[in-house]
Structures are given as C-alpha cells and as structure tokens.
Amino acid sequence: MPPDHAPPSSIGPGGHGSGSASPPIHRVAVPEAGDTPALPDMARLRQARLAKVKAELARRDVAGALLYDPINIRYATGSRNMAVWTLHNAVRYAFVATEGPVVIFDFHGCGHLSDGLDTVDDTRAAVSWYYFGAGPHMQARARKWAAEIADLVDLHGGGNRRLAVDTVDPAGLDALRALNIEVVDGQGACEAARLFKTPDEIAAMQQSIAVAEAGMYRMREALRPGVTEQAIWALLHETNIALGGEWIETRLLTSGEKTNPWFQEAGTRLLRPGDLLSFDTDLIGPYGYCADISRTYHCGPGRPSDEQRKLYRLAWEQIQHNTALIRPGLGYRELAERAMVLPEDYMPQRYSVLAHGVGLCDEYPACVYLQDFDDAGYDGVFEAGQTVCVESYVGAVGGREGVKLEQQVLVTDTGVALLSTFPWEEDLLGREI
C-alpha cells in the first residue's frame, strides 16, 4: 500500500536550469532548501484514479476490467505488492467492475496489504495457474480461475459479458472464452485513464522528482577519475530507497566511449579524466510515480573539449526547441513536423522518440521523429493535464561520445511547466559555440 506520508525532509532543493528564450515555458514552484514539494492527498488521489478507470471502462462498454500489470493495479486501486516480482509472476490480479466493486486477488497471505483502502471492496486468494505455480495442472487451474472471474462478470456486468484484460497467457484466454467471456483490450483503457493527471498526481510526481534530483546531486558530487559507473549509479538507487522510493527500471548510465551509441548499461568501467557521463534516471519514487530525467556530466579535471560542448549544446537546443512547441492543441504528428532537425551526422543514432507520456511509468503517447512516423507513429493531440518527457540523444556514428538529455514537463493551458528543475551543465553548454 502506498505511503500516506511524505518522504524524509532531507530532500534537497530543486535546482534551476537554464530556460529557453522561447515562450511559453513556465516554472512550477520549486522548494527552497530543506523544504519538500506539496504532499498529495492519497485518499482523494485513489478515488480520482479509480473514477477515471471506471469512466473509461464505461466508455468502452465493458462489464469490467481484469488487471494483471502491477502498474495498472496500483493505479486503479492504490494497492501494491512486490511489483517487480509480480511483473513476471502472475500471482496477483484485480477485478474492477464498471458498475460495482473492486476485488483484489492477492498472493497467499497478503490480503492484509489492502486493508484500509477505500478503493478495494474485497480481497481474495489468487488462483495461480501459470506454469511455475501450477506445472502440469495449469489447464485445470486456469479453468478454475476463469470460472471465478466469469462469476464476477455475471454478478456485476448486467448481462454484458465483455471483459477488458490488460495481459493474459493463452491458457487463461482459452478458459475465459470457453465460458463465453468476450476478452477485449484492457491496456488501452488503462493508458487512456492514466493520460491526464490530477493535482494530487502532480504532487506525488514532484515528490519522486525531488528524490531523483537529490540523487543526481550526489552523483555529480561523486564524479571523479577512478570511480566506476556502477558506483555512481548506486548513489541514485540508495537515495531513492532511503527517501521512500521503490525501484529503477533500467541501468542506463555510461561514460566515455560507452556513451556512444546509447542504450548501453552501467558496468565496471572506471571514469577517466575528461570523460562524459550520461544517464537516464527511469526512477520509480515515492507513491509509485516516475521521475524520468536525463543529464550528462563532465568528469574533470579541466574543461570539456570543443567536441563535447558541441554535442551537449545540440542536445540542449533540441530539448529547448521541442519543449517550447508543446501546448494544448498541438498534434503528435505536428510535433514531429516542427521538431528541431538534427544535423545529418547525428540522425542515424537519433533517440527512439521526441517525447513520451509519463506517470507511474513511461506512458502513452510515444511521439516519434517524422522519419519514423509511417512505421511507428500515430497521431493525437496534446491537452492540458498531460505529463510529458522531452528527449534528446546526440551522438555521431563512429564518434567517441554522445550526450543524453531529458526534461519532464506538465502541459498547461498555455504551454508547459517544468517539473524537473535540475540545472544544466554550464561548462558543457559552451555558450561561445
């Protein structure tokens, strides 16, 4: 169950980045030293999220939803249990009736974890029919599981036998269909419900960002030749756990020649004088919200090279330009059409997206480059209340290093407000370039 209290007050101050000269980018209130961001009202947050899920289920004309993804269970109910483990062990699920109760089916002996949650009406023992738990009895266990789900659909569906499911293996799908349950997509319904953030969700997200930025300060302070990538990366994990966070989704921190190409992972490489170090936090912090921020540091002594400053400046300019475009009414394709065009040398290794949604994790939408639109893009329109991460990676094919930057923002009525406030690296900006 998510904490209903603030993380410790040792969260440091929000830094102040270099803003773009292009409006409209507004800054949200940044805490002073020793302060923490505003706290969410967790009861109100849970009720609002469940209402959004049920409204989306009603819009899609389904009897309810069966949720296995722990992110979706957390969003709809506020209940959590071993989220990373249950991502790959199907021992926990929830039934959310469109008009009716919410039932958590939990791992054995774990029903008490949902005690006191006003969004959960009933807890039951889960029927584990996946192979690890059921072995040769998988088919029979799946039929038992499906019968219990079908009974809930009959009891609360008002004759509607359409059930939204976010993820299910073949044995379970076959068992539901054998009972005349029409299984439809549930992940899209959950993503649509999660798209717009309430003020309490923004407050929870700011808690996670404050934790991430506290860790980022520690990482920068520890930067020196002879330290391993993993030792730097561990500081972010330690800070997150110590301040009430939960987990980090990737290991994306690299240095020197490992920064090009991107998507390599932290390892035992020792930092050397003059190296760049790039990372992506991908941090799930307090209340389960994501802080998805990327920065690149320079490891002294000495000043960055002209090439390093050129890479950083290009990535920074791309972030500033594309962030300034985002406002209500801007289409996802329009963003691709108007986005900053990187020089030809850097396009082959462009990042996978220009921007993406963010909430309890990376979320809809994924806004791709124009060159990728026919194969991977889809259209839509930005609206106030979305939270978005604006991305850049700049590294030439065959180049020694690359720069990763990312900024987290809230779409407002007139543009965006910055949520991530960690400063840019003035020595890498190289204003004279």
C-alpha positions as CSV (number, residue, x, y, z in Angstrom):
1,M,0.0,0.0,0.0
2,P,1.5,3.4,-1.0
3,P,2.7,5.5,1.9
4,D,0.3,8.3,3.1
5,H,3.2,10.3,4.5
6,A,5.9,12.4,3.0
7,P,9.4,11.2,2.3
8,P,12.0,12.5,4.8
9,S,12.6,16.2,4.7
10,S,16.2,15.7,3.7
11,I,15.2,16.0,0.0
12,G,17.3,18.8,-1.3
13,P,16.3,22.0,-3.1
14,G,15.2,22.0,-6.7
15,G,17.9,23.3,-9.0
16,H,17.3,26.0,-11.6
17,G,18.0,25.1,-15.1
18,S,18.8,27.4,-18.0
19,G,15.4,28.3,-19.5
20,S,14.7,28.7,-23.2
21,A,14.2,32.2,-24.6
22,S,11.2,30.8,-26.5
23,P,7.9,31.1,-24.6
24,P,5.7,29.7,-23.2
25,I,7.8,27.7,-20.7
26,H,6.7,28.4,-17.1
27,R,8.3,27.1,-14.0
28,V,6.3,25.5,-11.3
29,A,7.0,26.4,-7.6
30,V,10.4,25.0,-6.6
31,P,11.0,24.2,-2.9
32,E,13.7,26.1,-1.0
33,A,16.5,24.2,0.8
34,G,15.1,21.9,3.4
35,D,11.6,22.0,2.1
36,T,9.7,19.3,0.3
37,P,7.2,19.6,-2.5
38,A,3.5,19.7,-1.6
39,L,2.1,16.4,-0.4
40,P,-0.7,14.6,-2.2
41,D,-4.0,13.8,-0.6
42,M,-3.7,10.0,-1.1
43,A,-7.4,9.2,-0.4
44,R,-8.5,11.8,-2.9
45,L,-5.9,10.6,-5.4
46,R,-7.0,7.0,-5.2
47,Q,-10.7,7.9,-5.6
48,A,-10.0,10.1,-8.6
49,R,-7.9,7.5,-10.3
50,L,-10.5,4.7,-9.8
51,A,-13.2,7.0,-11.2
52,K,-11.1,7.7,-14.3
53,V,-10.6,3.9,-14.8
54,K,-14.3,3.2,-14.4
55,A,-15.3,6.1,-16.7
56,E,-13.0,4.7,-19.4
57,L,-14.5,1.2,-19.0
58,A,-18.0,2.6,-19.3
59,R,-16.9,4.4,-22.5
60,R,-15.7,1.2,-24.0
61,D,-18.9,-0.7,-23.0
62,V,-17.3,-3.5,-20.9
63,A,-18.5,-5.2,-17.8
64,G,-15.2,-4.5,-16.1
65,A,-11.5,-5.0,-16.2
66,L,-9.2,-7.8,-15.2
67,L,-5.8,-6.3,-14.4
68,Y,-2.5,-8.2,-14.0
69,D,0.0,-5.5,-14.7
70,P,1.0,-4.2,-11.2
71,I,1.2,-0.7,-12.6
72,N,-2.5,-0.8,-13.6
73,I,-3.5,-2.5,-10.3
74,R,-1.6,0.3,-8.4
75,Y,-3.3,3.0,-10.5
76,A,-6.8,1.6,-10.2
77,T,-6.7,0.6,-6.5
78,G,-3.8,2.1,-4.7
79,S,-2.7,-1.4,-3.6
80,R,0.8,-2.7,-4.2
81,N,2.7,-5.9,-3.5
82,M,6.1,-7.0,-4.8
83,A,5.6,-5.0,-8.0
84,V,8.7,-6.1,-9.9
85,W,8.3,-9.8,-8.9
86,T,4.6,-9.8,-10.0
87,L,5.6,-8.3,-13.3
88,H,6.8,-11.7,-14.3
89,N,5.0,-14.0,-11.8
90,A,1.2,-14.0,-12.4
91,V,0.3,-14.3,-8.7
92,R,-1.8,-11.1,-8.3
93,Y,-4.6,-9.6,-10.2
94,A,-7.6,-7.3,-9.7
95,F,-11.2,-7.2,-11.0
96,V,-12.7,-3.8,-11.4
97,A,-16.4,-3.7,-12.2
98,T,-17.5,-0.9,-14.4
99,E,-20.6,-0.6,-12.1
100,G,-19.7,-2.4,-8.9
101,P,-16.9,-3.5,-6.6
102,V,-13.2,-3.8,-6.9
103,V,-11.8,-7.2,-5.9
104,I,-8.0,-7.8,-5.3
105,F,-6.8,-11.4,-5.7
106,D,-3.6,-11.4,-3.9
107,F,-0.6,-13.7,-3.3
108,H,-1.1,-16.1,-0.4
109,G,-1.1,-14.5,3.0
110,C,-1.1,-11.0,1.5
111,G,-4.7,-9.9,1.7
112,H,-3.9,-7.6,4.7
113,L,-1.9,-5.3,2.4
114,S,-5.1,-3.8,1.1
115,D,-6.6,-3.2,4.5
116,G,-7.9,0.3,4.9
117,L,-8.0,1.2,1.2
118,D,-11.3,2.8,0.4
119,T,-10.9,1.7,-3.3
120,V,-10.9,-2.0,-2.5
121,D,-14.1,-3.7,-1.6
122,D,-13.0,-7.3,-1.3
123,T,-9.7,-9.3,-1.1
124,R,-9.4,-13.0,-2.1
125,A,-6.7,-15.5,-2.6
126,A,-5.3,-15.6,-6.1
127,V,-5.6,-18.7,-8.3
128,S,-2.1,-19.2,-9.7
129,W,-2.4,-21.1,-12.9
130,Y,0.8,-20.1,-14.6
131,Y,3.4,-22.9,-15.2
132,F,5.8,-22.1,-12.3
133,G,2.9,-22.3,-9.8
134,A,0.7,-25.0,-11.4
135,G,3.1,-27.1,-13.5
136,P,1.1,-29.9,-15.2
137,H,-2.1,-28.7,-13.6
138,M,-2.0,-25.4,-15.5
139,Q,-5.1,-26.1,-17.7
140,A,-7.2,-27.2,-14.8
141,R,-6.2,-24.3,-12.6
142,A,-6.8,-21.9,-15.4
143,R,-10.4,-23.2,-15.7
144,K,-10.9,-22.7,-12.0
145,W,-9.6,-19.2,-12.2
146,A,-11.8,-18.4,-15.2
147,A,-14.9,-19.6,-13.5
148,E,-14.4,-17.2,-10.6
149,I,-13.8,-14.3,-13.0
150,A,-16.9,-15.3,-15.1
151,D,-19.0,-15.3,-11.9
152,L,-18.0,-11.7,-11.1
153,V,-18.8,-10.7,-14.7
154,D,-22.2,-12.3,-14.4
155,L,-22.9,-10.8,-11.0
156,H,-21.9,-7.2,-11.8
157,G,-22.0,-6.9,-15.6
158,G,-25.7,-6.5,-16.0
159,G,-25.7,-9.1,-18.9
160,N,-22.6,-7.5,-20.5
161,R,-20.0,-10.3,-21.0
162,R,-17.3,-8.1,-22.4
163,L,-14.2,-8.0,-20.2
164,A,-11.2,-5.7,-20.7
165,V,-7.9,-7.6,-19.9
166,D,-4.5,-6.0,-19.9
167,T,-2.4,-9.2,-20.1
168,V,-3.3,-12.9,-20.1
169,D,-1.5,-16.1,-21.3
170,P,-3.1,-18.4,-23.8
171,A,-4.4,-20.9,-21.2
172,G,-6.3,-18.2,-19.4
173,L,-7.6,-16.6,-22.6
174,D,-8.9,-20.0,-23.8
175,A,-10.6,-20.7,-20.4
176,L,-12.4,-17.3,-20.4
177,R,-13.6,-17.7,-24.0
178,A,-14.8,-21.2,-23.2
179,L,-17.2,-19.6,-20.7
180,N,-18.4,-17.1,-23.3
181,I,-16.5,-14.2,-21.9
182,E,-15.5,-11.8,-24.7
183,V,-12.0,-10.6,-24.0
184,V,-11.1,-7.2,-25.3
185,D,-8.0,-5.0,-24.9
186,G,-7.6,-3.6,-21.4
187,Q,-4.2,-1.9,-21.6
188,G,-5.5,0.8,-23.9
189,A,-8.3,1.5,-21.4
190,C,-5.8,1.9,-18.6
191,E,-3.5,4.1,-20.6
192,A,-6.3,6.4,-21.5
193,A,-7.4,6.6,-17.9
194,R,-3.8,7.5,-16.9
195,L,-3.3,10.1,-19.5
196,F,-4.4,13.2,-17.6
197,K,-3.0,13.9,-14.1
198,T,-4.9,15.3,-11.2
199,P,-3.2,17.9,-8.9
200,D,-2.6,15.2,-6.4
201,E,-0.9,13.1,-9.0
202,I,1.3,16.0,-9.9
203,A,2.2,16.5,-6.2
204,A,3.1,12.8,-6.0
205,M,5.2,13.1,-9.2
206,Q,7.0,16.1,-7.8
207,Q,8.0,14.0,-4.7
208,S,9.6,11.5,-7.0
209,I,11.4,14.1,-9.0
210,A,12.7,15.7,-5.8
211,V,14.1,12.4,-4.7
212,A,15.6,11.8,-8.2
213,E,17.3,15.2,-8.2
214,A,18.7,14.7,-4.7
215,G,20.3,11.5,-6.0
216,M,21.5,13.3,-9.1
217,Y,23.3,15.9,-7.0
218,R,25.1,13.1,-5.1
219,M,26.1,11.5,-8.4
220,R,27.6,14.7,-9.7
221,E,29.4,15.4,-6.4
222,A,31.0,11.9,-6.5
223,L,32.2,12.3,-10.1
224,R,36.0,11.9,-10.3
225,P,38.5,9.7,-12.2
226,G,38.8,6.2,-10.9
227,V,35.2,5.7,-9.8
228,T,33.2,3.0,-11.6
229,E,30.0,3.6,-13.4
230,Q,28.2,1.2,-11.1
231,A,29.4,3.1,-8.0
232,I,28.0,6.4,-9.4
233,W,24.7,4.6,-10.4
234,A,24.4,3.1,-6.9
235,L,24.1,6.5,-5.4
236,L,20.8,7.1,-7.2
237,H,19.4,3.8,-6.1
238,E,20.5,4.4,-2.5
239,T,18.9,7.9,-2.4
240,N,15.7,6.6,-3.9
241,I,15.2,3.8,-1.3
242,A,16.4,6.0,1.6
243,L,13.8,8.7,0.7
244,G,10.8,6.4,0.2
245,G,11.2,5.4,-3.4
246,E,10.6,2.0,-4.9
247,W,12.8,0.9,-7.9
248,I,14.7,2.0,-11.0
249,E,13.6,0.5,-14.3
250,T,16.9,0.5,-16.2
251,R,20.7,0.6,-15.8
252,L,21.2,3.4,-18.3
253,L,24.4,5.1,-17.1
254,T,27.6,5.1,-19.2
255,S,30.8,7.0,-19.5
256,G,33.4,7.9,-22.2
257,E,33.2,5.8,-25.3
258,K,30.3,3.8,-23.8
259,T,28.1,6.8,-24.2
260,N,28.0,6.2,-28.0
261,P,25.9,4.5,-29.1
262,W,23.2,4.9,-26.4
263,F,21.4,2.1,-24.5
264,Q,24.5,0.6,-23.0
265,E,24.3,-0.2,-19.3
266,A,26.3,0.7,-16.2
267,G,29.3,-1.5,-15.6
268,T,32.7,-1.7,-14.1
269,R,34.4,0.8,-16.4
270,L,36.5,3.4,-14.5
271,L,35.9,7.0,-15.2
272,R,38.8,8.8,-16.7
273,P,39.8,12.5,-16.7
274,G,37.8,14.3,-19.4
275,D,35.1,11.7,-19.8
276,L,31.4,12.5,-20.4
277,L,29.0,10.6,-18.2
278,S,25.4,10.3,-19.4
279,F,22.4,8.7,-17.6
280,D,18.6,8.3,-17.6
281,T,17.1,8.1,-14.1
282,D,14.0,5.9,-15.0
283,L,13.2,6.1,-11.3
284,I,10.0,5.0,-9.6
285,G,9.9,7.0,-6.5
286,P,7.6,7.8,-3.6
287,Y,3.9,6.9,-4.2
288,G,5.0,4.9,-7.3
289,Y,5.4,7.8,-9.7
290,C,8.1,8.1,-12.2
291,A,10.9,10.6,-12.4
292,D,12.4,10.2,-15.9
293,I,15.2,12.7,-16.3
294,S,18.5,12.5,-18.3
295,R,21.6,14.5,-17.8
296,T,25.2,14.4,-19.0
297,Y,28.2,15.5,-16.8
298,H,31.8,16.1,-17.5
299,C,34.5,14.4,-15.4
300,G,37.3,16.8,-14.7
301,P,39.9,18.0,-14.1
302,G,40.0,20.5,-16.9
303,R,37.3,21.9,-19.2
304,P,35.2,20.0,-21.7
305,S,36.5,19.7,-25.2
306,D,35.0,21.7,-28.1
307,E,33.5,18.4,-29.4
308,Q,31.9,17.6,-26.1
309,R,30.4,21.1,-25.8
310,K,29.1,20.9,-29.4
311,L,27.3,17.6,-28.6
312,Y,25.9,19.0,-25.4
313,R,24.8,22.2,-27.0
314,L,22.9,20.4,-29.8
315,A,21.1,18.2,-27.4
316,W,20.2,21.1,-25.1
317,E,19.0,23.1,-28.1
318,Q,16.8,20.2,-29.2
319,I,15.3,19.9,-25.8
320,Q,14.6,23.7,-25.6
321,H,13.2,23.9,-29.1
322,N,10.9,20.9,-28.9
323,T,9.7,21.7,-25.3
324,A,8.7,25.2,-26.5
325,L,6.5,23.7,-29.2
326,I,4.3,21.6,-26.8
327,R,1.0,23.2,-25.9
328,P,-2.7,22.2,-25.9
329,G,-3.9,21.6,-29.5
330,L,-0.5,20.6,-30.9
331,G,-0.8,17.3,-32.7
332,Y,1.7,14.5,-32.2
333,R,2.5,14.5,-36.0
334,E,2.7,18.3,-35.9
335,L,5.4,18.0,-33.2
336,A,7.3,15.6,-35.5
337,E,7.0,18.0,-38.4
338,R,8.1,21.1,-36.4
339,A,10.7,19.5,-34.2
340,M,14.3,20.5,-34.4
341,V,16.1,18.7,-37.2
342,L,19.5,17.3,-36.0
343,P,22.5,17.6,-38.3
344,E,22.8,14.7,-40.7
345,D,25.7,13.1,-38.9
346,Y,23.5,12.6,-35.8
347,M,20.3,11.4,-37.3
348,P,21.2,7.7,-37.7
349,Q,21.5,7.4,-33.9
350,R,18.6,9.7,-33.0
351,Y,16.6,8.7,-29.9
352,S,13.6,6.5,-30.3
353,V,11.1,9.3,-29.5
354,L,11.0,13.1,-29.4
355,A,8.7,12.9,-26.3
356,H,6.6,10.5,-24.4
357,G,4.0,10.5,-21.6
358,V,5.0,9.7,-18.1
359,G,3.1,8.8,-14.9
360,L,3.5,5.6,-12.9
361,C,6.0,4.7,-15.6
362,D,6.6,5.6,-19.3
363,E,3.1,6.0,-20.7
364,Y,1.1,6.9,-23.8
365,P,1.8,8.8,-26.1
366,A,5.1,7.9,-27.8
367,C,5.9,10.8,-30.2
368,V,8.4,9.7,-32.8
369,Y,10.5,11.5,-35.3
370,L,8.9,12.4,-38.7
371,Q,11.3,9.9,-40.4
372,D,9.8,7.1,-38.3
373,F,6.2,8.2,-38.4
374,D,4.9,5.9,-41.2
375,D,6.3,2.8,-39.4
376,A,5.9,3.7,-35.7
377,G,3.9,6.9,-35.3
378,Y,0.3,7.7,-34.5
379,D,-1.5,11.0,-34.2
380,G,-3.2,12.6,-31.3
381,V,-3.4,16.0,-29.7
382,F,-1.6,17.3,-26.5
383,E,-4.0,18.6,-23.9
384,A,-3.6,20.3,-20.6
385,G,-3.0,17.9,-17.7
386,Q,-0.7,15.6,-19.6
387,T,2.8,15.0,-18.2
388,V,5.5,14.5,-20.8
389,C,9.2,13.8,-21.1
390,V,11.1,15.6,-23.9
391,E,14.1,13.5,-25.1
392,S,17.4,14.0,-26.9
393,Y,20.4,11.9,-27.7
394,V,23.2,13.3,-29.8
395,G,26.0,11.1,-31.0
396,A,27.5,10.6,-34.4
397,V,28.0,7.1,-35.9
398,G,31.7,6.3,-35.1
399,G,32.0,9.2,-32.7
400,R,33.7,8.7,-29.4
401,E,31.0,10.1,-27.1
402,G,27.3,11.0,-27.0
403,V,25.0,13.2,-24.9
404,K,21.7,12.2,-23.4
405,L,19.3,14.9,-22.0
406,E,15.7,14.7,-21.0
407,Q,13.2,17.1,-19.3
408,Q,9.9,16.3,-17.5
409,V,7.1,18.8,-18.0
410,L,3.4,19.3,-17.4
411,V,1.2,20.5,-20.2
412,T,-0.7,23.6,-19.1
413,D,-3.4,25.7,-20.6
414,T,-0.8,27.9,-22.4
415,G,2.3,25.7,-22.9
416,V,4.3,23.7,-20.4
417,A,5.5,24.0,-16.8
418,L,8.9,22.4,-16.0
419,L,8.7,19.6,-13.4
420,S,12.3,18.6,-13.5
421,T,14.5,21.5,-12.3
422,F,18.0,20.1,-12.2
423,P,20.5,22.6,-13.6
424,W,22.1,22.2,-17.0
425,E,25.9,22.0,-17.1
426,E,27.2,25.4,-17.8
427,D,30.7,24.2,-18.7
428,L,29.2,21.9,-21.3
429,L,26.8,24.4,-22.7
430,G,29.8,26.3,-24.1
431,R,27.8,29.4,-24.9
432,E,30.5,30.6,-27.3
433,I,30.0,27.7,-29.6
